[in-house]
Amino acid sequence: MDPKVVQALAEMIGPSLALLIFGAVPISIVFMNKYFKLKSREMELDAELHGREMESRLRTMEARQGATESAITALANGLSIGRANTGQQRSLMESPPDESEQVRLLALQRNQQK
């Protein structure tokens, strides 16, 4: 290329390129500012939504744990009652004690009461 053509292109392209750069910088700064404000607001809303969701999950898990604990407690109570009933059933299944054993048991009970 001829040096005069290059100089003419540089004289035409230089100011237009500078105008484009200095015009695009403020526009891009405003755009980035708005964009990141929007993104931060989205993140806040998302965190708030997940906070509510986590709270509801926590309540659900606590309810399940309470139900499990009450079921285990009911089973434990049922077993202890069943064991007590088993002891009664065994004593009912035994033959009645002899009169001499009854007298001895009554004497033991009186001694324990004193």
TITOR-797367 format. One line per field, with one value per residue (C-alpha): x, y, z; residue number from 1. Coordinates in Angstrom, 3 decimals. Each point is the difference from the previous one (the first is absolute). Example, Ala and Ser with C-alpha at 12.3 -4.5 7.8 and 13.67 -1.06 7.14 Angstrom:
px = 12.300,1.370
py = -4.500,3.440
pz = 7.800,-0.660
n = 1,2
***
This chain:
px = 0.000,1.012,1.106,-2.348,-3.007,0.968,0.339,-3.393,-1.637,1.636,-1.271,-3.548,-0.044,1.836,-2.631,-2.905,1.661,0.690,-3.621,-1.217,2.237,-0.843,-3.707,-0.028,1.803,-2.723,-2.728,1.718,0.536,-3.715,-0.947,2.290,-1.287,-3.643,0.807,1.776,-2.673,-2.558,2.110,0.504,-3.772,-0.611,2.469,-1.716,-3.400,1.448,1.579,-3.282,-1.883,2.509,-0.158,-3.741,0.441,2.645,-2.237,-2.903,2.313,1.249,-3.554,-0.871,3.050,-0.755,-3.562,1.282,2.518,-2.726,-2.217,2.881,0.838,-3.629,-0.242,3.174,-1.252,-3.334,1.800,2.235,-2.987,-1.843,2.932,0.324,-3.735,0.252,2.838,-2.027,-2.972,2.261,1.046,-3.625,-0.852,2.816,-1.146,-3.541,1.246,1.800,-1.773,-1.173,2.512,-0.500,-1.430,3.430,1.455,-2.858,0.675,3.708,-0.715,-2.327,2.651,2.592,-2.351,-0.639,3.724,0.605,-2.743,1.547
py = 0.000,3.513,1.883,2.873,-2.358,-1.469,3.488,1.023,-3.146,0.608,3.583,-1.218,-3.129,1.458,2.562,-2.326,-2.789,2.392,1.189,-3.589,-0.934,3.083,-0.454,-3.722,0.254,1.994,-2.076,-3.237,1.346,0.833,-3.378,-1.906,1.987,-0.797,-3.614,-0.736,1.767,-2.238,-3.116,0.899,0.493,-3.394,-1.600,1.613,-1.268,-3.434,-0.102,1.085,-2.684,-2.673,1.236,-0.581,-3.350,-1.050,1.123,-2.078,-2.995,0.435,0.079,-3.110,-1.868,1.019,-1.277,-3.297,-0.312,0.697,-2.664,-2.483,0.757,-0.386,-3.303,-1.303,1.162,-1.731,-3.197,0.173,0.582,-2.846,-2.331,0.953,-0.503,-3.269,-1.152,0.902,-1.885,-2.937,-0.139,0.009,-2.633,-2.218,0.355,-0.866,-3.056,-1.362,-2.273,1.566,-0.235,-2.455,1.187,-0.192,2.224,2.477,0.220,0.501,2.741,1.805,-0.132,1.427,2.808,0.885,0.046,2.301,2.383,0.360
pz = 0.000,-0.588,3.146,-0.877,-0.069,3.361,1.477,-1.397,1.439,3.370,0.026,-0.738,2.138,3.023,1.087,-0.740,1.981,2.901,-0.092,0.029,2.959,2.072,-0.755,0.754,3.343,1.854,-1.605,1.066,3.549,0.316,-1.474,2.387,2.972,-0.836,-0.864,3.280,2.053,-1.693,0.642,3.673,0.395,-1.635,2.384,3.010,-1.142,-0.676,3.458,1.575,-1.919,0.980,3.607,0.070,-1.694,2.516,2.855,-1.315,-0.487,3.560,1.348,-2.019,1.271,3.595,-0.395,-1.392,2.811,2.561,-1.552,-0.002,3.633,1.075,-1.887,1.643,3.414,-0.598,-0.997,3.062,2.258,-1.688,0.546,3.651,0.499,-1.911,2.261,3.075,-1.417,-0.823,3.659,1.059,-2.561,1.223,3.596,-1.080,-1.852,3.085,2.358,3.237,2.837,2.811,3.304,1.640,-2.722,0.434,3.722,-0.664,-2.591,2.407,2.701,-2.397,-0.978,3.659,0.712,-2.961,1.124,3.451
n = 1,2,3,4,5,6,7,8,9,10,11,12,13,14,15,16,17,18,19,20,21,22,23,24,25,26,27,28,29,30,31,32,33,34,35,36,37,38,39,40,41,42,43,44,45,46,47,48,49,50,51,52,53,54,55,56,57,58,59,60,61,62,63,64,65,66,67,68,69,70,71,72,73,74,75,76,77,78,79,80,81,82,83,84,85,86,87,88,89,90,91,92,93,94,95,96,97,98,99,100,101,102,103,104,105,106,107,108,109,110,111,112,113,114
***
